[in-house]
C-alpha cells in the first residue's frame, strides 16, 4: 500500500500466510475432501506477491504456486532480497512455479522517453524476467519453473490467461512449455 515500507508489507504477508496455513486450509480440509498433494496457491498483482512470499518463506505447504503479474515494482530494490530469502530457506523451494506477466506492463523503450518514464515505476516485465532468471540460476532440484510473457496483454487482461495456461499444467505431472 502507498506509504507503507516494504518490511511492514512483508510482515502483513507473513501474518496472512500464517492464517491461511494454520486456519483457512484446515477449515477447508475439515469440510471437503482435499488432495493435499495438489494444493495450488494462486495470486494476481498484490496477491501474486503473497504467492512469491509463500514460496520464499513457507515450508512447501503447496504443490504449486501461480503468480500472475505479481506487483514486483512495489519491492523496489528489495527484489533481490526476496530472491535471497528464497535461496536461504530450509527446506529449499519445491513444487511448481508459474510466473507470468503481460507484455504491455511497461512501455517499450522505443516508445519515447516520456512514455517510458510513465511506465518506469512499474517495470513488471523487466523485474519478472530478472526474478525468473535468478531462480533458474539457482537450479532448485525440486522446483519446476515456467515463465510466460503474454503478448499484447496488460496487468489486468493477463489474469484469465494465467489461470488458463498456468493452472491446468500446474495440476498435471510436469509443467509444459
N, C-alpha and C positions, 0 to 999 in steps of 0.2 A: 504494500500500500504506500502511496506517496507520503513522504515524511518519516517513514519508519526505516531504521537502518537494517541492513541485511541480517545481522546477528539476531535482532528482535524477530524478524520474519521467520528465520530458521527455528527459533525457539517455538514459535507457533506451529510450524510444520512438525516439530518433534511431538508436541502435545497432540496434534491431530492424528499423527501416525500411531501414537501410543493408544489413543482412544479407539481408533479403527481396529487395531490388532487385539487389544485387550477387551473391548466392549462390543463393538459392532459385529465383527466376524463371529465371535462365539454366539451372539444372539441369533444371527442368521443361521449358523450351523445347528443350533438347537431346534429351529423351526423347519428347516429344509434339508433335504439330502444333498450335501455339498461334497464334491470331489476335491479335496484339498490340493491334490497334485495338479489341478487345472485352474487354480485361482489366478486371476489376472487383475492387476491394478491399472486403471485407465484414467488419464487426466489430460485436459486440454488447457493451454495457457498457464494460469497460476496453478491449476490442479496438475498440469504437466510437470511443474516444478516439484510438487509434492511427490509425484511418481519418482523423479530423479533423487529426491531426498530419501525416499524409502529404499531405493536401490543402494544409495551411498551409505546409509546408516542402519539399515534394517538387518534382519537375520534370515533373509531369504524366505520370508513368510509367503511370498507369491511365486507362482510358476512363471508368470510373465509380467512385463512392465511395458505399457504403451504410453509414451509421452508425445502427445500431439502438440506441436508448436509450443513447447514449453517456454515460459517467459524468461528466457536466459538473459535478455537485456537488463532485467532487474538486478542481476547479480553484479553488474559492472565488472570490476577487476577481481571479483570473488569467484569467478567461474573456475579458475584453476584450483582454488581451494576446495570446491565441491568435488572435482575430479580427484584431487589428492585424498580426500576423505574416503572416496570410493576405493582407491588403491590401498589405503591403510587398514581397511576394515577386516575383521576376522569373524566369521569365515569370509573368503572373497566372494564378490557378487556371483550369483548363479541364476540360471533360468534363461529367459528370452527377453531381449530388449528391442523394441521397435521405436525408433526415433524418427519423427517426420516434421516437415516444415513446408510452408508454401513458398514457392519461388519469388512471389511478389511481396514478401515480408520485409524486404529492404529494397530501395531503389537501385537500379543498375548504375554503376559508376559512370556510364556513358550518357546518363540522362541529365547531366549538368550538375554543377556544384550545389545549387540551391535545393534541388530535389534530393540529392544525396545527403545534404545536411539535415533536411527534414526527417529522413528515414534513418539517419545515423544513430539516433537514440536506440532504435530497436535492434538493428543488426542481427536479427534472429538467424538468418541464413548463414552468415559467417560464423556465428557462435555455435550453431548446431554442427556445422562442418568441423569446427575445431574440436568440440567435445567428442564427436564420433571418431575422429582420427586419434584423439588421446586414448579413448577406450580401446580402439583397435591395437594401438601400440602396446598396451598392457597385456594383450593376449590372455585374458582371463580364461582358464581352461574350461570352466563350466558356464560361461556366459555366451550365448549366441546373439550377436548384434546384427540388426538390419536397419539401415538408414535410408530414408526415402525423401527426396525433394520433389514435391508435386508441382509440375509446370503449370503456370498460369493461375495458381491458387494464392489466396490471401490468408491472413491469420484466421479469419472466421470460416472461409469456404473449405479449408483443409480438413476440418473435423470429420465430416461424413466419409471422406476418402481414407482418413486414418483408421476409422473403425472398420471399413470395408476391407482395406488392404492389410491392416495390421492384426485385427482380432482373429480372423479365420486362420491365417498361417500360425498365429500365436498358439492356437489350440491344436494344431497338427504336430506331428513328431518333430519336424525341423522347420525353421524359417526358410521360406522360399525367396529367392532373389528376383 
